[in-house]
Structures are given as C-alpha cells and as structure tokens.
Amino acid sequence: MVDISECRTDEKHIEMYKIKRMIKKLNESKGNGTSMVSLYIPAKEQLTKVTQRLVQEQSGAQQIKSRQTRQSVQTCL
C-alpha cells in the first residue's frame, strides 16, 4: 500500500525540481536590448489587471520614434 503523505512529498520534490530548473533556465537567458521582456505575475494578481497593463504597454510602444526599436518592443509584447 502506498502512503499518501509519501506521494505528496514526492510531488513537492518534483515541483521544487521544476521550479529550480526554470529559474536556472531564466538566469541563463540573454536578450539583446529590447528583444527580451520579462513578465512577473504575483500569485494572487488578477490576470485582467496584467492584461490591461500589457495593453497599456503596447499602446505606449506605438509612440516610440525609432521604427526598429518600436517593432522590437511590439513584437516582444
């Protein structure tokens, strides 16, 4: 018979491994100027607020004078 608490412990270890792997991958990521955007969403943040913020950033990016920079930012967003 399998102990339920043992299964939960195993699941926690797997989740921690996945999180550590993701953090390592993000730390190794590199961007060139405005070619990379990081978006951190707190656990209890409402997705509608995050979406609204991204829409605001997108409309703000339209005001960038440099065509190449504007396109890079818009593509990232």
C-alpha positions in Angstrom: 0.0 0.0 0.0 1.3 3.5 -0.9 1.4 6.1 1.8 -0.4 9.3 0.7 1.9 11.6 2.6 4.8 10.0 0.8 3.2 10.7 -2.6 2.6 14.3 -1.6 6.3 14.6 -0.5 7.4 13.2 -3.9 5.1 15.7 -5.7 6.6 18.6 -3.7 10.1 17.4 -4.6 9.2 17.2 -8.3 7.6 20.7 -8.2 10.8 22.1 -6.5 12.9 20.5 -9.1 10.9 22.0 -11.9 11.0 25.5 -10.3 14.7 25.3 -9.8 15.2 24.1 -13.4 13.1 27.0 -14.6 15.0 29.6 -12.6 18.3 28.2 -13.9 17.0 28.4 -17.4 15.8 32.1 -16.9 19.2 33.0 -15.3 21.0 31.7 -18.4 18.7 33.6 -20.8 20.1 36.6 -22.6 18.4 39.3 -24.6 19.8 42.0 -26.9 18.5 45.4 -26.0 14.7 45.4 -26.2 14.4 41.9 -27.7 13.5 40.3 -24.4 10.7 41.1 -21.9 10.3 39.5 -18.5 6.8 39.4 -17.1 6.5 38.5 -13.4 2.9 37.8 -12.2 2.4 37.6 -8.4 0.5 34.5 -7.3 -2.6 36.4 -6.3 -2.6 39.0 -9.1 -5.7 39.2 -11.2 -5.0 38.3 -14.9 -7.3 41.1 -16.1 -5.0 43.6 -14.4 -1.9 42.1 -16.0 -3.7 42.1 -19.4 -4.7 45.7 -19.0 -1.0 46.6 -18.2 0.2 44.8 -21.3 -2.3 46.7 -23.4 -1.1 49.9 -21.9 2.5 49.0 -22.7 1.5 48.0 -26.3 -0.1 51.4 -26.9 2.8 53.2 -25.3 5.2 51.3 -27.6 3.4 52.8 -30.6 4.9 56.2 -29.5 8.5 55.1 -29.9 10.1 57.1 -32.7 12.7 54.6 -33.8 11.0 52.1 -36.2 13.3 49.3 -35.4 13.0 49.7 -31.6 9.2 50.2 -31.9 8.8 46.9 -33.8 11.1 45.1 -31.4 9.2 46.2 -28.4 5.8 45.5 -30.0 7.0 42.0 -31.1 8.1 41.2 -27.6 4.9 42.4 -26.1 
